[in-house]
Amino acid sequence: MSTRARLLLAAALLGALGLAGAYKLGPRVYNRARLQQLQGRKIYDEQLDTRAAFDAALARANRDNKRLLVILGGNWCQWCLALDDLMHTDQALRAEVAAHFIVLKLDSQAASKLDEGWGRPSRNGVPVLIFVDKTGALKHAQETVSLELWHGRLLGHDAGRVLSVLRRWA
């Protein structure tokens, strides 16, 4: 094997090792930084009277001729915080939500009776998006694992997939 071939082989091996390292370490670095951005946020009120909040939000949605979107989650849940951040920072998502939805964020433990009434859509984890009809009955429960970036390796959700779900149930 010539010296040039050996150098090319060594370069290819180093490149492959570099890519493998980036595949393993890249998400860790990204997720660590992402967690620091999200840390300390309190978006779910654990003391909220969830039934009263739900009834008020449903009345407002019906009055404004919009759909009620209930997001079950928790302040302890990094995926819940990441989804909330995306829904506030992505322009297309903000516009879709403003045009078609009243959003109610409920702590999943505090809203356990509502969750049970909908058939426990949070049983597979949170966040879960609950779309209800005008009477408050479950229309659709959307798990969010399928909306995560890079099959959950990156802490975040794909804005296009979230937008698609919102448009489908608007």
N, C-alpha and C positions, 0 to 999 in steps of 0.2 A: 504494500500500500504506500502510495507516495505521501510526501510531507503535506502537500496541499489537501489530499483526501483526508488525512488524519486531522488536520486543522478544521476542515469542514465538519467532520464527524464530531469533534470536540465542541465546536460552536453549536451544532445541532443539539447535542446532549445538554450543554449548558442552557440553551434556550428552552428546551423541554423542562429542565429542572426549575428554571425561572418561572415558567408558566404554571407548573404544578405548585410551586411555592406561593405564587400570586393567587391561585385558585383557593388555596387553603388559608393563607394569611389575609388576603384582601378583605373578605367579609368580616373577619374579626376586627380589623382596624376600623372599617366603616361602621360596624355595629357599636363598637366602643364609643366612637365619636357621636353617633346618633343617640345613644343612651344618655350621654352627657347633655345633649340638647334638650331631651325630653324630660329629664329628671326633675322631680319636684312639682310637676303639673298636677293640678287637681281639677279634673273636668267632670267627675261624677260626684254628686252629693249623696253620701251614704246615709244621711239623716232625712232625706226628702220623703215626704208622703207620696209614694209613687202612684198610688191610685188616684189621688187628687190631681197630681201633675199630669197624669195620663188623660184624665177626663177633661182638664182645662186645655191641653194641647189638641185633643181630638175636636173639641168644640171650636177652637181657633182654626184648625185645618178645614173643618166643614164650613165655617163662616167665610174663610178666605178662598174656598173652592180649591184646596190643595190636598195632597196626600200626607198622612202622618207617617213619618219615618222614625221608629224607635231604635236607638242603638243601645244594646245591652253590653256593658263592659265593666271595667273597674280601674281605679287609679293605680293599682298594683300591676296592671297588665301593660307591658311595653308595646304590644301590638295595638291595643286600644288607643294609647297615646299617639302612636305613629299614624293610625288612621285618622284620628281627630286632627292632627297637624296637617296631613295631606288635604283633608276636606276644607281646611281654612286657608291653605297656601296656594292650592291649584285653582287658577282662574276659571277654568271650564267647570270644575266641580262646584265651586262657589256659585257660579251663575245658574247651573242646573238645580242646585238645592234651593236657591232663592226663588226661582221661577215656579217650582213644582212641589216643594215640600215644606212642612213644618217639622223640625227635628227636635226630638226629645231624647236626651242622653240619660239613661238610667243605670245605676249601679246594679249589677246582675243579682247580687245577694239581697239587696233591699227590694228588688222587684220580683222576688221569687214567686209570689202569687200570680202576678201577671204572666210570668214565664211559664208557670204550670198551666195556666189557662190557654196558652198558645201551644201546648204540647211539649214544653221544655226544649225549645230550639237551642238553648245555650248548653245543652248536655255535652256537646262536642267541643265546647270552648267559646271564648269571647275574643274579639268583638263579634257580635252577630247583628245583622241588619234586619229589622222587623218591619215589614210593610203591612199596614192594616187598612181595612176598608172603612167606609164612612161610619159603620157601626162599632168599630174597634176590633172586629174579628180579624184573625190572621189571614192575610192574603198571600204572603210569601215570607219565608225566613231564609236569609242569605248568609251562609257561612262565609268567612273571609279568608280561609286558608288558600283557596283557589285564586285569591286576588293579590297574594303576597308576591314580592319581588324575588326573582330567581329561586322559586320553589321554597321560599322561607329562609334562604341563606342570608338574605339582606333584610334588615329590619325596616320594612316599609311595604307599601302596597302600590300596585300598578294603577296609575291614574286613569288610563284608558279602560281597563277592566272594571274599575269602580264606576266610571261614567257610564259604561255600557249597562251595568246592573241598574243604576239609577234611571236611565232612560227607559229601560224595559218595564220598570214598575211605576213610572211617573203617572 
